[in-house]
Amino acid sequence: MEKKQVKRQNIIQLVLLLTLVGLLNFLSQHFFHRFDLTQEKRFTLAPSTKNFLKDMEDVIFLKIYLEGDNMPAGFQRLQKSTVELLDEFRRYAGNNIQYEFIDPGESQDEKTRREVYDQLVKDGLMYFNISSQVGDGSEVRKPVFPSAMVSYNTHGQQLDRPVNFFKGSSSDKINDGTINRAVENLEYEFISAMRVISREMVPRVAIIEGHGELDQYEIGSFTTALSGFYRTERITIDQKINALDEFDAIIIADPTERYTEKDQFIIDQFIMGGGKTLWLVDASKVDLNEIAFENETMSKQNPVGVGPMLFSYGARINSVYVQDLHCAVIPVNTQENVEEQANYDLLPYVFFPLVTPSQDNPITRNLNLIRFEFASTVDTVGEDPNIKKTVLLTSSKNSRFVRQPARVSTDIFSERLETSRFPIENMPMAVLLEGQFQSYYRNRLSEEFTNSDLLEVLGESALHTKIIVVGDGEVAKNHVLLEGGQHKIYELGFDRYSGRTFGNRDFLLNCMNYLLDDEGVMGVRSREVRLRLMDFDQLVEHRAKWQLINLLVPVFLVVIFGVLYIVVRKRKYARK
């Protein structure tokens, strides 16, 4: 081949290569596809997320405060995952997603840094005091905010919503497991916050009162959490037929007085019309004051009278108390001599189960332990193909039950808590019912009433709806302290004896989010990102072998490549 022909051929190949690169670059700007080769599809957005991002009409701005020097490796991984996720969001939402990473401790002035930290905490962002190494090898402790603020402008007003990547309290330890759970929840937390601040119609939730339910202070923490998502209002039905017409969901939290037949009918018709309900009901009640002063008491039947109605929907709250080896602690006077000064120790109380949430349901996934008090089991009953029944919470593998009325006394603290005496496992304590329900009043009302022109009586639910039943009313009750005539409301789930914060608030909030989730966003919480860590014991045992492999294999490959290269060149040029 002549020299000019070789030169022309090289020029043509270069032009073709540049054309191909330009064409691929042009196509990549207009067509996007990501190949997710991970087993759990960790980099693939949920369909509901994609639809929401594509339909966005205005800009949502995110400030992520996970920035700074010398952050621990776990927080760096969380930061990287956040960047990747937000970049993925922008593939579908375009410029409607804007974000920046901010270092809250970037100021050199200590007073300024402290003011910034205090403002972020006031805005609802959680921080952790983390030890990290600086350049000279010494360790320093500084606050790290694994949090974000989501902002949206609508009708001339800026709406802000905090997003905390970790659940629980700032005193909890951060490890690989908690980092992994935070990564799993990133998509849900961001999308949930963006949906809340950008929606035009806010669902309305009624907290029913008038039957001895938890008052505004006892359920204050849960109400505050709900008001960040929904419009909440305390409602007395008072036998008014249209009392619940304006609401999307209702909460019945620890009633102690009987519901009238008419109030039950109004709730039944609310469900038949597609309304969502969260039932937190005790089968029996125990007076803890009697135990404190008299060392024993008897449980009393709770007279609310809603058991038959719940049974007709497919759930039954049993008249038993769950006792569990995995339980909370309470202070007990261990001083036997009554004349001497009391000596209180924290002892496990089996009537206060600590439930470990399952990881296979979006409501309970990645939650802390949930604290119950004198809880009952909840069974699913009946076989209706139109109703899907799911057990949300169960007791541990070492539990038992006592039938009511039950004698509750301090004698139980002298009992030896052996696993053989708690032989029952996984007793259901909360259930989810989904589908189209039959009315509790179907075929129970006169034709004159059902055929009335003034009222339409529904014999079955017109729409697919959801019901959650929990066999404990106190699960939504927060501690209240009266100081100087003011009610100090503690966070729901905070145990004033152990100082721990349990997952009651997040569990109930997830329940309501699931009940009112019509777009399947809660399904994102089912995502699992597995940690594939190396086996440390295997590394120690086979350390020498792997060191030898890492040392010799690269050298061997280079030698083989060099030999093959020489052989190929000799054969190629030997022919000429």
BELWO-V471459 format. One record per helix or strand. SS is the DSSP state (helix for helix, strand for strand). FROM is the first residue (numbers start at 1). TO is the last residue. If there is no record, write none. Layout:
ss->SS from->FROM to->TO
ss->SS from->FROM to->TO
This chain:
ss->helix from->3 to->30
ss->helix from->47 to->54
ss->strand from->60 to->64
ss->helix from->73 to->96
ss->strand from->97 to->101
ss->helix from->110 to->122
ss->strand from->128 to->133
ss->strand from->139 to->144
ss->strand from->147 to->154
ss->strand from->157 to->164
ss->helix from->176 to->198
ss->strand from->204 to->209
ss->helix from->220 to->227
ss->strand from->231 to->236
ss->strand from->249 to->253
ss->helix from->261 to->272
ss->strand from->276 to->280
ss->strand from->284 to->285
ss->helix from->288 to->294
ss->strand from->296 to->298
ss->strand from->300 to->301
ss->helix from->307 to->313
ss->strand from->315 to->317
ss->strand from->320 to->324
ss->strand from->327 to->333
ss->strand from->344 to->355
ss->strand from->370 to->371
ss->strand from->378 to->380
ss->strand from->387 to->394
ss->strand from->399 to->403
ss->strand from->407 to->409
ss->helix from->410 to->414
ss->helix from->419 to->421
ss->strand from->424 to->424
ss->strand from->428 to->435
ss->strand from->438 to->438
ss->helix from->447 to->450
ss->strand from->460 to->460
ss->strand from->465 to->470
ss->helix from->474 to->476
ss->strand from->480 to->483
ss->strand from->486 to->489
ss->strand from->494 to->494
ss->strand from->501 to->501
ss->helix from->504 to->515
ss->helix from->521 to->526
ss->helix from->536 to->541
ss->helix from->543 to->574
